[in-house]
């Protein structure tokens, strides 16, 4: 079983999805699957990432392309906020 601390170290203490700073022991720290089990993903090491709770819930059972599209949209909004 993969330890969330290992994932967090590899990700330099940040959420895989939104880059939020996370700390061990925080209630906000979760393990997330790149490909959800509902879409035939496994809990193998290559499919696991450290995630904040908000992103974990937001991306529940979404396909990876859908997750990436959402993130790209959020980045575009941040770069070009409407006034």
Backbone as numpy.savetxt, mean C-alpha at the origin, in Angstrom:
# Nx Ny Nz CAx CAy CAz Cx Cy Cz
6.11 -17.10 7.31 5.27 -15.91 7.31 6.16 -14.67 7.31
5.82 -13.71 6.49 6.60 -12.48 6.35 6.25 -11.51 7.48
7.28 -10.97 8.11 7.12 -10.02 9.19 6.94 -8.62 8.62
5.98 -7.87 9.14 5.72 -6.53 8.64 6.92 -5.61 8.84
7.73 -5.88 9.86 8.91 -5.04 10.09 9.92 -5.18 8.95
10.04 -6.36 8.38 10.92 -6.58 7.23 10.44 -5.77 6.03
9.14 -5.82 5.78 8.57 -5.05 4.67 8.79 -3.56 4.88
8.56 -3.12 6.10 8.70 -1.70 6.41 10.14 -1.23 6.23
11.10 -2.05 6.64 12.51 -1.70 6.44 12.83 -1.57 4.96
12.37 -2.50 4.17 12.64 -2.48 2.73 12.02 -1.25 2.05
10.94 -0.76 2.62 10.24 0.40 2.06 10.65 1.70 2.75
11.75 1.64 3.50 12.30 2.82 4.16 11.29 3.51 5.08
10.47 2.69 5.75 9.53 3.21 6.75 8.32 3.92 6.18
7.98 3.61 4.94 6.87 4.33 4.29 5.82 3.37 3.72
4.60 3.88 3.64 3.51 3.14 3.01 3.84 2.92 1.54
3.64 1.72 1.06 3.93 1.39 -0.33 3.11 2.25 -1.29
1.88 2.56 -0.91 0.96 3.24 -1.82 1.05 4.76 -1.78
1.07 5.35 -0.59 0.97 6.81 -0.49 2.24 7.48 0.05
3.23 6.69 0.44 4.51 7.20 0.93 4.44 7.82 2.32
3.34 7.60 3.02 3.21 8.10 4.39 4.25 7.42 5.28
4.83 8.17 6.20 5.79 7.61 7.14 5.05 6.74 8.15
5.55 5.51 8.34 4.95 4.55 9.26 5.99 4.10 10.28
5.54 3.72 11.45 6.44 3.22 12.48 5.95 1.88 13.00
6.91 1.05 13.41 6.55 -0.24 14.00 5.73 -0.01 15.25
4.73 -0.83 15.44 3.87 -0.73 16.62 2.71 0.23 16.43
2.71 0.98 15.34 1.62 1.91 15.07 0.37 1.13 14.66
-0.78 1.58 15.12 -2.03 0.93 14.71 -2.34 1.20 13.24
-1.61 2.13 12.64 -1.81 2.48 11.24 -1.05 1.56 10.29
-0.13 0.74 10.80 0.71 -0.13 9.98 0.02 -1.46 9.71
-0.10 -1.82 8.43 -0.70 -3.10 8.05 0.13 -3.74 6.94
-0.12 -5.02 6.70 0.42 -5.70 5.52 -0.68 -5.68 4.46
-0.29 -5.45 3.23 -1.25 -5.42 2.14 -0.76 -6.31 1.01
-1.68 -6.75 0.20 -1.35 -7.59 -0.95 -1.41 -6.78 -2.23
-0.39 -6.91 -3.07 -0.43 -6.25 -4.37 -1.61 -6.79 -5.18
-1.73 -8.11 -5.21 -2.88 -8.76 -5.86 -3.69 -9.40 -4.74
-4.90 -8.91 -4.47 -5.70 -9.42 -3.36 -6.03 -10.91 -3.49
-6.22 -11.54 -2.36 -6.59 -12.96 -2.35 -7.90 -13.18 -3.12
-8.81 -12.22 -3.05 -10.09 -12.33 -3.76 -9.89 -12.39 -5.28
-8.71 -11.93 -5.73 -8.39 -11.98 -7.16 -7.27 -12.98 -7.42
-7.22 -14.01 -6.58 -6.27 -15.12 -6.68 -4.83 -14.76 -6.31
-4.64 -13.67 -5.57 -3.31 -13.34 -5.06 -2.96 -14.25 -3.90
-1.70 -14.38 -3.62 -1.24 -15.22 -2.51 -0.57 -14.35 -1.45
-0.30 -14.96 -0.31 0.38 -14.24 0.76 1.88 -14.49 0.71
2.41 -14.79 -0.47 3.85 -14.98 -0.62 4.57 -13.64 -0.51
5.83 -13.69 -0.19 6.65 -12.50 0.04 6.56 -11.48 -1.10
6.64 -11.93 -2.33 6.64 -11.03 -3.48 5.31 -10.30 -3.69
4.28 -10.73 -3.02 2.96 -10.11 -3.17 2.59 -9.23 -1.97
3.48 -9.12 -0.99 3.19 -8.37 0.24 3.93 -7.04 0.29
3.26 -6.03 0.83 3.85 -4.72 1.06 3.36 -4.19 2.41
4.13 -3.25 2.98 3.67 -2.53 4.18 2.80 -1.38 3.70
1.70 -1.16 4.39 0.72 -0.17 3.96 0.13 0.53 5.18
-0.28 1.79 5.00 -1.04 2.44 6.06 -2.47 1.87 6.01
-3.16 1.97 7.11 -4.51 1.40 7.20 -5.46 2.03 6.18
-5.33 3.34 5.97 -6.22 4.03 5.03 -6.07 3.47 3.61
-4.84 3.28 3.16 -4.63 2.72 1.81 -5.06 1.26 1.76
-4.81 0.53 2.83 -5.21 -0.88 2.87 -6.73 -1.01 2.65
-7.48 -0.16 3.31 -8.94 -0.19 3.17 -9.35 0.34 1.79
-8.73 1.42 1.35 -9.06 2.05 0.07 -8.88 1.07 -1.09
-7.82 0.28 -1.05 -7.49 -0.57 -2.19 -7.96 -2.02 -2.03
-8.74 -2.28 -1.03 -9.22 -3.63 -0.78 -9.86 -4.24 -2.03
-9.35 -5.38 -2.43 -9.86 -6.17 -3.56 -9.82 -5.46 -4.91
-8.99 -4.44 -5.05 -8.82 -3.80 -6.37 -7.66 -4.45 -7.10
-7.76 -4.47 -8.40 -6.66 -4.96 -9.22 -5.52 -3.95 -9.19
-4.30 -4.43 -9.40 -3.12 -3.57 -9.32 -3.22 -2.38 -10.29
-3.75 -2.59 -11.49 -3.88 -1.49 -12.45 -4.82 -0.42 -11.93
-5.86 -0.81 -11.23 -6.79 0.13 -10.65 -6.12 0.94 -9.53
-5.29 0.27 -8.73 -4.57 0.95 -7.66 -3.61 1.99 -8.26
-2.88 1.61 -9.28 -1.92 2.52 -9.91 -2.64 3.69 -10.56
-3.75 3.44 -11.22 -4.51 4.52 -11.86 -4.98 5.53 -10.81
-5.45 5.05 -9.67 -5.90 5.94 -8.61 -4.74 6.80 -8.12
-3.57 6.17 -7.91 -2.41 6.90 -7.42 -1.94 7.95 -8.43
-1.92 7.60 -9.70 -1.53 8.57 -10.73 -2.48 9.77 -10.74
-3.75 9.51 -10.59 -4.73 10.58 -10.55 -4.48 11.49 -9.35
-4.19 10.91 -8.19 -3.92 11.71 -7.00 -2.66 12.55 -7.17
-1.64 12.00 -7.81 -0.41 12.76 -8.05 -0.67 13.92 -9.00
-1.46 13.68 -10.02 -1.80 14.74 -10.97 -2.55 15.87 -10.27
-3.45 15.52 -9.38 -4.21 16.53 -8.63 -3.27 17.34 -7.73
-2.32 16.66 -7.10 -1.37 17.35 -6.22 -0.46 18.29 -7.00
-0.06 17.90 -8.21 0.81 18.74 -9.03 0.08 19.94 -9.61
-1.20 19.78 -9.88 -2.00 20.84 -10.50 -3.28 21.09 -9.72
-3.15 21.56 -8.47 -4.37 21.78 -7.67 -5.20 22.92 -8.27
-6.49 22.78 -8.23 -7.36 23.84 -8.74 -7.42 24.96 -7.71
-7.54 26.15 -8.18 -7.54 27.32 -7.28 -8.93 27.78 -6.98
